[in-house]
Amino acid sequence: MLSTAKDEFEALYHRNVDHVFRVCFMFMKNSSEAEDALQETFLRAMEKAPPFKNEGHEKGWFVVTASNICKNKLKHWFRKKRTGDGDRLELVKHRDHYEFEVFDEILALPEKYKTAIYLYYYEGYTSVEIAELLGAKEATVRSQLARGRDMLKKTLGGEEYEK
C-alpha cells in the first residue's frame, strides 16, 4: 500500500514535534508563542518539502529552521517577555525542582551559550554536529559550551554539571 503525501507529512510531524517544541520554547519562553513558532516551522516544511538525506539531516533542518523563526519573532519590538511556571511545567513534565532551577538558568544565558548548551545537553548533539547546524566553527561551539557551563557553575553554586 502506497503512503500518501499526507501520511508522509504526518509521520514527519510525529518524528519531530517534541524536539521542535523544546527548541521553540527555549527561545520564546512561553508555550503559546512556542506553539506559534512550532506551527510556522511545520508550515515551512510543508511549503518547501526539503529532501532529507537521513534522519539526522531532517532533525538538524528542523532545529535550524525553528531557531531562525524564533530569532525573527524575538526581533519584534512589541514582543513581551513572559515566563510562567505553568509553561515550564508543560515543557519539563515530571522533573524535580533542581532540574527546573537548572533549566531556568539555561534559559537565562545569552543566546549563543543557551543554544549550544541546549543542543548539547537536551538534544544530544555533539559539538561537531552543533557547529554544522549553526554554521559555526567546531572550536567556537566548544568555547560556547565551556563558557556556558562556567556561567551555570557561577549561578548554580559552583558544582560540576556533566551530561
LOLUMLUM-721755 format. One line per field, with one value per residue: x, y, z of N, C-alpha, C in turn; residue number from 1; residue in three letters. Coordinates in nm, 2 decimals. Layout:
n_xx	X / ...
n_yy	Y / ...
n_zz	Z / ...
ca_xx	X / ...
ca_yy	Y / ...
ca_zz	Z / ...
c_xx	X / ...
c_yy	Y / ...
c_zz	Z / ...
pos	NUM / ...
code	ALA / ...
***
This chain:
n_xx	0.08 / 0.07 / 0.19 / 0.04 / 0.11 / 0.01 / 0.02 / 0.29 / 0.38 / 0.25 / 0.39 / 0.64 / 0.59 / 0.52 / 0.77 / 0.93 / 0.80 / 0.82 / 1.09 / 1.12 / 0.93 / 1.06 / 1.29 / 1.17 / 1.05 / 1.26 / 1.37 / 1.14 / 1.02 / 0.76 / 0.47 / 0.26 / 0.36 / 0.57 / 0.43 / 0.32 / 0.55 / 0.63 / 0.42 / 0.46 / 0.71 / 0.65 / 0.48 / 0.65 / 0.81 / 0.62 / 0.56 / 0.81 / 0.91 / 1.16 / 1.42 / 1.55 / 1.85 / 1.90 / 1.78 / 1.92 / 1.99 / 1.74 / 1.64 / 1.82 / 1.76 / 1.51 / 1.57 / 1.74 / 1.57 / 1.35 / 1.49 / 1.57 / 1.32 / 1.22 / 1.42 / 1.37 / 1.11 / 1.16 / 1.29 / 1.10 / 0.98 / 0.75 / 0.71 / 0.64 / 0.82 / 0.76 / 0.74 / 0.61 / 0.53 / 0.35 / 0.40 / 0.66 / 0.61 / 0.47 / 0.67 / 0.88 / 0.79 / 0.74 / 0.98 / 1.22 / 1.25 / 1.51 / 1.60 / 1.43 / 1.53 / 1.79 / 1.72 / 1.59 / 1.81 / 1.96 / 1.79 / 1.82 / 2.07 / 2.30 / 2.20 / 2.38 / 2.52 / 2.32 / 2.19 / 2.39 / 2.44 / 2.18 / 2.13 / 2.34 / 2.31 / 2.04 / 1.93 / 2.12 / 2.32 / 2.65 / 2.95 / 3.06 / 2.83 / 2.66 / 2.81 / 2.79 / 2.51 / 2.47 / 2.63 / 2.89 / 3.23 / 3.38 / 3.55 / 3.45 / 3.20 / 3.27 / 3.40 / 3.18 / 3.02 / 3.19 / 3.21 / 2.94 / 2.89 / 3.06 / 2.93 / 2.69 / 2.79 / 2.87 / 2.62 / 2.47 / 2.60 / 2.86 / 2.90 / 3.00 / 2.86 / 2.76 / 2.70
n_yy	-0.12 / 0.21 / 0.50 / 0.82 / 1.17 / 1.31 / 1.12 / 1.08 / 1.34 / 1.35 / 1.15 / 1.27 / 1.49 / 1.38 / 1.25 / 1.47 / 1.67 / 1.70 / 1.77 / 2.00 / 2.17 / 2.20 / 2.33 / 2.57 / 2.66 / 2.71 / 2.94 / 3.12 / 3.12 / 3.08 / 2.88 / 2.93 / 3.11 / 2.95 / 2.74 / 2.88 / 2.93 / 2.67 / 2.58 / 2.75 / 2.66 / 2.39 / 2.46 / 2.58 / 2.36 / 2.21 / 2.37 / 2.40 / 2.14 / 2.00 / 1.79 / 1.52 / 1.38 / 1.19 / 1.08 / 1.23 / 1.46 / 1.56 / 1.62 / 1.81 / 2.01 / 2.09 / 2.19 / 2.41 / 2.56 / 2.61 / 2.75 / 2.98 / 3.09 / 3.16 / 3.34 / 3.55 / 3.62 / 3.71 / 3.95 / 4.14 / 4.44 / 4.47 / 4.24 / 4.08 / 3.98 / 3.69 / 3.45 / 3.17 / 2.96 / 2.76 / 2.72 / 2.63 / 2.38 / 2.25 / 2.20 / 2.06 / 1.81 / 1.61 / 1.65 / 1.73 / 1.99 / 2.09 / 2.04 / 2.22 / 2.46 / 2.45 / 2.44 / 2.69 / 2.86 / 2.80 / 2.90 / 3.16 / 3.23 / 3.41 / 3.42 / 3.27 / 3.10 / 2.96 / 2.83 / 2.65 / 2.50 / 2.39 / 2.24 / 2.05 / 1.93 / 1.87 / 1.79 / 1.62 / 1.65 / 1.64 / 1.85 / 1.88 / 1.83 / 2.04 / 2.26 / 2.23 / 2.26 / 2.52 / 2.66 / 2.73 / 2.74 / 2.44 / 2.48 / 2.72 / 2.64 / 2.46 / 2.64 / 2.80 / 2.62 / 2.56 / 2.82 / 2.87 / 2.66 / 2.74 / 2.98 / 2.88 / 2.73 / 2.93 / 3.06 / 2.86 / 2.76 / 2.66 / 2.39 / 2.09 / 2.02 / 1.76 / 1.58
n_zz	0.00 / -0.10 / 0.06 / 0.12 / 0.05 / 0.26 / 0.47 / 0.49 / 0.56 / 0.81 / 0.95 / 0.95 / 1.10 / 1.35 / 1.42 / 1.47 / 1.63 / 1.91 / 1.98 / 1.83 / 1.95 / 2.20 / 2.13 / 2.03 / 2.26 / 2.42 / 2.31 / 2.31 / 2.55 / 2.66 / 2.64 / 2.45 / 2.25 / 2.17 / 2.06 / 1.84 / 1.69 / 1.64 / 1.48 / 1.26 / 1.18 / 1.09 / 0.89 / 0.71 / 0.65 / 0.51 / 0.29 / 0.16 / 0.14 / 0.19 / 0.07 / 0.26 / 0.36 / 0.56 / 0.88 / 1.08 / 0.93 / 0.88 / 1.14 / 1.21 / 1.02 / 1.11 / 1.36 / 1.31 / 1.14 / 1.31 / 1.51 / 1.37 / 1.30 / 1.55 / 1.64 / 1.46 / 1.53 / 1.79 / 1.74 / 1.70 / 1.83 / 1.98 / 2.12 / 2.43 / 2.71 / 2.88 / 3.13 / 3.27 / 3.55 / 3.48 / 3.21 / 3.21 / 3.34 / 3.14 / 2.95 / 3.08 / 3.21 / 3.50 / 3.62 / 3.88 / 4.13 / 4.13 / 3.87 / 3.73 / 3.82 / 3.71 / 3.44 / 3.42 / 3.46 / 3.23 / 3.03 / 3.09 / 3.01 / 2.78 / 2.43 / 2.24 / 2.41 / 2.54 / 2.33 / 2.24 / 2.47 / 2.52 / 2.28 / 2.31 / 2.57 / 2.60 / 2.35 / 2.26 / 2.07 / 1.93 / 1.96 / 1.71 / 1.54 / 1.63 / 1.55 / 1.27 / 1.24 / 1.32 / 1.16 / 1.24 / 1.36 / 1.49 / 1.71 / 1.81 / 1.90 / 2.10 / 2.27 / 2.34 / 2.47 / 2.69 / 2.82 / 2.87 / 3.05 / 3.26 / 3.33 / 3.42 / 3.64 / 3.81 / 3.87 / 3.98 / 4.20 / 4.18 / 4.13 / 3.94 / 3.63 / 3.43 / 3.13
ca_xx	0.00 / 0.15 / 0.15 / 0.01 / 0.19 / -0.04 / 0.07 / 0.44 / 0.40 / 0.21 / 0.50 / 0.75 / 0.55 / 0.54 / 0.91 / 1.00 / 0.72 / 0.87 / 1.22 / 1.09 / 0.87 / 1.16 / 1.37 / 1.09 / 1.02 / 1.39 / 1.38 / 1.02 / 1.00 / 0.63 / 0.42 / 0.17 / 0.45 / 0.65 / 0.34 / 0.31 / 0.67 / 0.62 / 0.33 / 0.53 / 0.82 / 0.60 / 0.42 / 0.76 / 0.84 / 0.52 / 0.58 / 0.94 / 0.93 / 1.30 / 1.47 / 1.64 / 1.95 / 1.88 / 1.71 / 1.99 / 1.97 / 1.60 / 1.63 / 1.90 / 1.69 / 1.40 / 1.63 / 1.79 / 1.46 / 1.28 / 1.57 / 1.56 / 1.19 / 1.21 / 1.50 / 1.30 / 1.00 / 1.22 / 1.34 / 0.99 / 0.99 / 0.63 / 0.70 / 0.66 / 0.89 / 0.68 / 0.77 / 0.52 / 0.55 / 0.27 / 0.47 / 0.77 / 0.56 / 0.43 / 0.79 / 0.96 / 0.70 / 0.79 / 1.12 / 1.23 / 1.28 / 1.65 / 1.60 / 1.37 / 1.63 / 1.90 / 1.66 / 1.57 / 1.94 / 2.00 / 1.71 / 1.87 / 2.20 / 2.29 / 2.15 / 2.48 / 2.55 / 2.19 / 2.17 / 2.49 / 2.41 / 2.06 / 2.15 / 2.43 / 2.26 / 1.89 / 1.90 / 2.22 / 2.41 / 2.79 / 2.99 / 3.07 / 2.70 / 2.61 / 2.88 / 2.73 / 2.38 / 2.47 / 2.72 / 3.00 / 3.34 / 3.37 / 3.62 / 3.36 / 3.09 / 3.33 / 3.42 / 3.05 / 2.98 / 3.27 / 3.17 / 2.80 / 2.90 / 3.12 / 2.82 / 2.60 / 2.85 / 2.86 / 2.49 / 2.41 / 2.67 / 2.99 / 2.91 / 3.02 / 2.74 / 2.80 / 2.59
ca_yy	0.00 / 0.33 / 0.61 / 0.94 / 1.28 / 1.34 / 1.02 / 1.11 / 1.46 / 1.32 / 1.08 / 1.37 / 1.57 / 1.30 / 1.23 / 1.60 / 1.77 / 1.72 / 1.85 / 2.13 / 2.25 / 2.23 / 2.44 / 2.69 / 2.71 / 2.76 / 3.08 / 3.21 / 3.11 / 3.05 / 2.78 / 2.98 / 3.16 / 2.84 / 2.67 / 2.95 / 2.91 / 2.53 / 2.57 / 2.81 / 2.57 / 2.28 / 2.52 / 2.60 / 2.23 / 2.17 / 2.46 / 2.38 / 2.00 / 1.98 / 1.65 / 1.49 / 1.27 / 1.09 / 1.13 / 1.34 / 1.58 / 1.60 / 1.68 / 1.93 / 2.11 / 2.14 / 2.27 / 2.54 / 2.64 / 2.66 / 2.86 / 3.10 / 3.15 / 3.22 / 3.46 / 3.65 / 3.66 / 3.79 / 4.08 / 4.24 / 4.53 / 4.46 / 4.11 / 4.09 / 3.86 / 3.63 / 3.31 / 3.13 / 2.82 / 2.66 / 2.70 / 2.54 / 2.25 / 2.18 / 2.17 / 1.97 / 1.74 / 1.50 / 1.68 / 1.78 / 2.13 / 2.12 / 2.04 / 2.34 / 2.56 / 2.44 / 2.48 / 2.83 / 2.92 / 2.78 / 2.99 / 3.30 / 3.25 / 3.47 / 3.33 / 3.18 / 2.99 / 2.89 / 2.74 / 2.54 / 2.41 / 2.32 / 2.14 / 1.95 / 1.85 / 1.83 / 1.73 / 1.51 / 1.67 / 1.66 / 1.98 / 1.88 / 1.85 / 2.17 / 2.35 / 2.21 / 2.31 / 2.66 / 2.72 / 2.79 / 2.65 / 2.35 / 2.54 / 2.82 / 2.57 / 2.41 / 2.76 / 2.84 / 2.52 / 2.58 / 2.94 / 2.85 / 2.58 / 2.83 / 3.07 / 2.80 / 2.69 / 3.05 / 3.09 / 2.74 / 2.73 / 2.61 / 2.24 / 2.04 / 1.96 / 1.67 / 1.52
ca_zz	0.00 / -0.11 / 0.15 / 0.06 / 0.10 / 0.39 / 0.56 / 0.50 / 0.64 / 0.94 / 1.01 / 0.97 / 1.22 / 1.48 / 1.45 / 1.51 / 1.70 / 2.05 / 1.99 / 1.77 / 2.05 / 2.30 / 2.07 / 2.03 / 2.40 / 2.47 / 2.27 / 2.33 / 2.70 / 2.70 / 2.55 / 2.34 / 2.15 / 2.12 / 1.97 / 1.72 / 1.62 / 1.60 / 1.36 / 1.15 / 1.13 / 1.01 / 0.76 / 0.62 / 0.60 / 0.42 / 0.17 / 0.10 / 0.13 / 0.16 / 0.07 / 0.37 / 0.33 / 0.66 / 1.00 / 1.14 / 0.85 / 0.90 / 1.27 / 1.20 / 0.94 / 1.19 / 1.47 / 1.25 / 1.09 / 1.43 / 1.58 / 1.29 / 1.31 / 1.68 / 1.64 / 1.39 / 1.62 / 1.90 / 1.69 / 1.70 / 1.95 / 2.06 / 2.20 / 2.57 / 2.77 / 2.98 / 3.16 / 3.38 / 3.60 / 3.40 / 3.08 / 3.24 / 3.37 / 3.02 / 2.88 / 3.15 / 3.30 / 3.58 / 3.66 / 4.01 / 4.15 / 4.09 / 3.72 / 3.69 / 3.85 / 3.61 / 3.31 / 3.42 / 3.44 / 3.09 / 2.96 / 3.12 / 2.94 / 2.65 / 2.33 / 2.18 / 2.50 / 2.56 / 2.22 / 2.24 / 2.59 / 2.50 / 2.18 / 2.36 / 2.68 / 2.59 / 2.23 / 2.24 / 1.96 / 1.96 / 1.92 / 1.56 / 1.48 / 1.66 / 1.46 / 1.14 / 1.24 / 1.34 / 1.06 / 1.31 / 1.37 / 1.60 / 1.83 / 1.86 / 1.97 / 2.22 / 2.36 / 2.39 / 2.58 / 2.81 / 2.88 / 2.92 / 3.17 / 3.36 / 3.38 / 3.51 / 3.77 / 3.90 / 3.91 / 4.05 / 4.32 / 4.15 / 4.11 / 3.81 / 3.56 / 3.32 / 3.05
c_xx	0.09 / 0.10 / 0.13 / 0.11 / 0.14 / 0.01 / 0.22 / 0.46 / 0.36 / 0.32 / 0.62 / 0.72 / 0.57 / 0.68 / 0.98 / 0.93 / 0.78 / 0.99 / 1.20 / 1.03 / 0.97 / 1.25 / 1.30 / 1.07 / 1.15 / 1.41 / 1.26 / 0.99 / 0.85 / 0.56 / 0.34 / 0.26 / 0.53 / 0.56 / 0.32 / 0.43 / 0.68 / 0.54 / 0.40 / 0.64 / 0.76 / 0.53 / 0.54 / 0.81 / 0.74 / 0.53 / 0.70 / 0.97 / 1.07 / 1.34 / 1.57 / 1.72 / 1.93 / 1.81 / 1.78 / 1.98 / 1.83 / 1.59 / 1.71 / 1.83 / 1.58 / 1.46 / 1.67 / 1.67 / 1.38 / 1.36 / 1.56 / 1.43 / 1.17 / 1.30 / 1.43 / 1.18 / 1.05 / 1.26 / 1.23 / 0.99 / 0.87 / 0.62 / 0.73 / 0.73 / 0.80 / 0.73 / 0.68 / 0.56 / 0.47 / 0.33 / 0.59 / 0.72 / 0.52 / 0.56 / 0.86 / 0.88 / 0.78 / 0.94 / 1.11 / 1.26 / 1.42 / 1.66 / 1.54 / 1.46 / 1.74 / 1.84 / 1.64 / 1.70 / 1.99 / 1.92 / 1.76 / 2.01 / 2.19 / 2.27 / 2.26 / 2.51 / 2.43 / 2.17 / 2.26 / 2.46 / 2.29 / 2.07 / 2.24 / 2.37 / 2.12 / 1.86 / 2.01 / 2.31 / 2.55 / 2.83 / 3.01 / 2.94 / 2.64 / 2.68 / 2.82 / 2.59 / 2.38 / 2.56 / 2.84 / 3.11 / 3.33 / 3.44 / 3.53 / 3.25 / 3.15 / 3.35 / 3.28 / 3.00 / 3.06 / 3.23 / 3.03 / 2.81 / 2.96 / 3.01 / 2.73 / 2.66 / 2.85 / 2.72 / 2.42 / 2.50 / 2.80 / 3.01 / 2.94 / 2.89 / 2.79 / 2.68 / 2.54
c_yy	0.12 / 0.44 / 0.74 / 1.05 / 1.32 / 1.25 / 1.05 / 1.23 / 1.43 / 1.25 / 1.18 / 1.45 / 1.50 / 1.27 / 1.36 / 1.69 / 1.80 / 1.80 / 1.98 / 2.22 / 2.29 / 2.34 / 2.57 / 2.75 / 2.77 / 2.91 / 3.17 / 3.22 / 3.11 / 2.96 / 2.83 / 3.03 / 3.05 / 2.76 / 2.74 / 2.93 / 2.77 / 2.52 / 2.63 / 2.73 / 2.45 / 2.34 / 2.53 / 2.46 / 2.18 / 2.24 / 2.42 / 2.23 / 1.96 / 1.83 / 1.62 / 1.37 / 1.16 / 1.16 / 1.24 / 1.47 / 1.64 / 1.68 / 1.81 / 2.05 / 2.17 / 2.23 / 2.41 / 2.62 / 2.69 / 2.77 / 2.99 / 3.17 / 3.22 / 3.34 / 3.58 / 3.71 / 3.75 / 3.93 / 4.19 / 4.31 / 4.51 / 4.33 / 4.13 / 3.97 / 3.82 / 3.49 / 3.28 / 2.99 / 2.72 / 2.63 / 2.60 / 2.40 / 2.18 / 2.13 / 2.05 / 1.89 / 1.63 / 1.53 / 1.74 / 1.93 / 2.17 / 2.13 / 2.17 / 2.46 / 2.57 / 2.49 / 2.63 / 2.91 / 2.91 / 2.88 / 3.14 / 3.33 / 3.34 / 3.37 / 3.23 / 3.07 / 2.90 / 2.79 / 2.62 / 2.45 / 2.33 / 2.21 / 2.02 / 1.86 / 1.80 / 1.76 / 1.62 / 1.53 / 1.68 / 1.80 / 1.99 / 1.90 / 1.98 / 2.28 / 2.35 / 2.28 / 2.46 / 2.74 / 2.79 / 2.69 / 2.56 / 2.41 / 2.64 / 2.75 / 2.52 / 2.53 / 2.80 / 2.75 / 2.54 / 2.71 / 2.93 / 2.77 / 2.66 / 2.93 / 3.00 / 2.76 / 2.81 / 3.07 / 2.98 / 2.69 / 2.66 / 2.46 / 2.21 / 1.98 / 1.88 / 1.62 / 1.39
c_zz	0.00 / -0.01 / 0.08 / 0.12 / 0.24 / 0.50 / 0.59 / 0.59 / 0.79 / 1.02 / 1.04 / 1.09 / 1.35 / 1.52 / 1.51 / 1.60 / 1.84 / 2.06 / 1.93 / 1.88 / 2.16 / 2.25 / 2.07 / 2.17 / 2.46 / 2.43 / 2.32 / 2.48 / 2.74 / 2.59 / 2.43 / 2.22 / 2.09 / 2.03 / 1.83 / 1.63 / 1.56 / 1.48 / 1.24 / 1.09 / 1.05 / 0.88 / 0.66 / 0.56 / 0.49 / 0.28 / 0.09 / 0.06 / 0.10 / 0.16 / 0.18 / 0.34 / 0.43 / 0.78 / 1.07 / 1.06 / 0.87 / 1.03 / 1.27 / 1.13 / 1.03 / 1.31 / 1.42 / 1.21 / 1.21 / 1.50 / 1.50 / 1.30 / 1.45 / 1.69 / 1.57 / 1.47 / 1.73 / 1.87 / 1.70 / 1.83 / 2.04 / 2.14 / 2.34 / 2.62 / 2.89 / 3.00 / 3.28 / 3.42 / 3.52 / 3.27 / 3.11 / 3.27 / 3.24 / 2.95 / 2.95 / 3.26 / 3.38 / 3.61 / 3.80 / 4.01 / 4.10 / 3.94 / 3.67 / 3.71 / 3.75 / 3.48 / 3.31 / 3.40 / 3.30 / 3.01 / 2.98 / 3.06 / 2.82 / 2.54 / 2.27 / 2.28 / 2.53 / 2.45 / 2.22 / 2.36 / 2.57 / 2.40 / 2.23 / 2.47 / 2.67 / 2.46 / 2.19 / 2.13 / 2.01 / 1.92 / 1.77 / 1.50 / 1.51 / 1.57 / 1.32 / 1.13 / 1.24 / 1.24 / 1.13 / 1.31 / 1.50 / 1.73 / 1.89 / 1.95 / 2.11 / 2.32 / 2.42 / 2.50 / 2.70 / 2.89 / 2.94 / 3.05 / 3.29 / 3.42 / 3.47 / 3.64 / 3.86 / 3.95 / 3.99 / 4.16 / 4.29 / 4.14 / 3.96 / 3.75 / 3.44 / 3.26 / 3.11
pos	1 / 2 / 3 / 4 / 5 / 6 / 7 / 8 / 9 / 10 / 11 / 12 / 13 / 14 / 15 / 16 / 17 / 18 / 19 / 20 / 21 / 22 / 23 / 24 / 25 / 26 / 27 / 28 / 29 / 30 / 31 / 32 / 33 / 34 / 35 / 36 / 37 / 38 / 39 / 40 / 41 / 42 / 43 / 44 / 45 / 46 / 47 / 48 / 49 / 50 / 51 / 52 / 53 / 54 / 55 / 56 / 57 / 58 / 59 / 60 / 61 / 62 / 63 / 64 / 65 / 66 / 67 / 68 / 69 / 70 / 71 / 72 / 73 / 74 / 75 / 76 / 77 / 78 / 79 / 80 / 81 / 82 / 83 / 84 / 85 / 86 / 87 / 88 / 89 / 90 / 91 / 92 / 93 / 94 / 95 / 96 / 97 / 98 / 99 / 100 / 101 / 102 / 103 / 104 / 105 / 106 / 107 / 108 / 109 / 110 / 111 / 112 / 113 / 114 / 115 / 116 / 117 / 118 / 119 / 120 / 121 / 122 / 123 / 124 / 125 / 126 / 127 / 128 / 129 / 130 / 131 / 132 / 133 / 134 / 135 / 136 / 137 / 138 / 139 / 140 / 141 / 142 / 143 / 144 / 145 / 146 / 147 / 148 / 149 / 150 / 151 / 152 / 153 / 154 / 155 / 156 / 157 / 158 / 159 / 160 / 161 / 162 / 163
code	MET / LEU / SER / THR / ALA / LYS / ASP / GLU / PHE / GLU / ALA / LEU / TYR / HIS / ARG / ASN / VAL / ASP / HIS / VAL / PHE / ARG / VAL / CYS / PHE / MET / PHE / MET / LYS / ASN / SER / SER / GLU / ALA / GLU / ASP / ALA / LEU / GLN / GLU / THR / PHE / LEU / ARG / ALA / MET / GLU / LYS / ALA / PRO / PRO / PHE / LYS / ASN / GLU / GLY / HIS / GLU / LYS / GLY / TRP / PHE / VAL / VAL / THR / ALA / SER / ASN / ILE / CYS / LYS / ASN / LYS / LEU / LYS / HIS / TRP / PHE / ARG / LYS / LYS / ARG / THR / GLY / ASP / GLY / ASP / ARG / LEU / GLU / LEU / VAL / LYS / HIS / ARG / ASP / HIS / TYR / GLU / PHE / GLU / VAL / PHE / ASP / GLU / ILE / LEU / ALA / LEU / PRO / GLU / LYS / TYR / LYS / THR / ALA / ILE / TYR / LEU / TYR / TYR / TYR / GLU / GLY / TYR / THR / SER / VAL / GLU / ILE / ALA / GLU / LEU / LEU / GLY / ALA / LYS / GLU / ALA / THR / VAL / ARG / SER / GLN / LEU / ALA / ARG / GLY / ARG / ASP / MET / LEU / LYS / LYS / THR / LEU / GLY / GLY / GLU / GLU / TYR / GLU / LYS
***
